[in-house]
Amino acid sequence: MLVSYVFGSTIIGFFTDDPLVQQIAVQATYIMSLGYIFYGIGMVLVNAFNGAGDTWTPTWINFFGFWLFQIPLAYLLAKYFELGPTGVFIAVPVAETAICIVSYFVFRKGRWKTIEV
């Protein structure tokens, strides 16, 4: 997270020389890097369900988190609130944080412990 945030422009510079692309990519890197911690924690929690044999819980969490929350939020922020690409970039860490929070509460509930493989 820190590396992406601090060295975002340097990292992007390796991929393109186009100043407009760099500007948008650096903005994306800065915004999305703010959610890396939640993305990592959420990924561990969701995959803990998989490891315990509970494959439906992560399926539903990801379905709702990405298809029914992140994508519509990105569209609303980009089009309705006229934020353009910035709205899409904001939707990613917001959705990842929401997925992390939901995963935490579902994990704490402990239903995954009752799944028989």
N, C-alpha and C positions, 0 to 999 in steps of 0.2 A: 504494500500500500504506500509506504513512505517513498520507496524508490520510484514508483510510477508517478507519484505526486511531485516529488522534488526534481526528478530527471525526465519528466514527461516530454518536454520540448526537445531534449537531446535524443531521447529514444526515437521520437517521431522523425527527427532529422535523418535517421538512418534509412527511412523508408521512402521519403519523398523530398523533392526540392521545391515543389509548388507551394508558395506562401499561403494561398487560400486553403489548400488541403491541410497544410501544417497547422494553421490557425484552428480549423474545425477539429482536427485530430487531437491537438493538445487540449482543447476544451473538453472533448470527450474523455480523454485520459484523466484529466483532473477531476471531473465530476464522477466518473465511474470508479475511480480509485478510492473514493470516500466510502464505498460500500464493500470493499474487498474483505474486511474483517467479518462482516455479516455473511458475505457470500461463503467464506471458508467455514464458519461455524454452521451455517445452514446446510452446507454440503456434507459435513461430517454427520450431523444429526439425521439427515435424510438417508444417507448411506448406512447408518446404524440400523435403520429399519430393514433395509435390504439384507444386511448381514444377519439379522435375526430371523430372516425368512418372511418378514411382513412386506411384501412387494406392493400391495395395494395402497398402503398409506403414502409412500413417496409418489406413487402414480397420481393420486388425487391431489396431494399438496402441489406437485409440479403442474398439473393440469390447471388447477385454479390459480396458482401463483403466476404462471406465465401466460397461459391462453386467455384466462378470464380477468386477470388483473394487469399484468405488465403491458401486454399488447394494446388493450383498450386505453390504458393510462397514457402510453406513449402517443397514441393517436390523438387523444384529447389534448394533451399538452402541446403537441406539435401543431395540430390543425385548429382546434377550438380556441385554445388560449394563445395561439399564434407564436409559439416559442420555437417553431421549426426544429432543426436537429437538436437544439439544446433540450427541448422537451423530451425527446427520445432518450437522450443521455441521462436526464434526471429520472426517468421512469425505471431505468435499470437498477440503480442502488436502492430506490424506494421499494421496488418489488422484491429484491433480494433480501432486504431488511424484513419485509413482511413475511416472506417465506421462512426466514430464520426464526422469527418470533412464533409463528404458527407451529413450526417444527419443534421448537423448544417445549411449547405447551402440550403438544401431542405426545412428545417423548416422555414428559413428566407424568402424563396421564397413565402411561405404562401398559396400554392395551397390547402393544407389540410383544410383551412378555408372554402372552397367552397363545401366540400363534404356534401351531405345531407344523413342523416340516416333515 
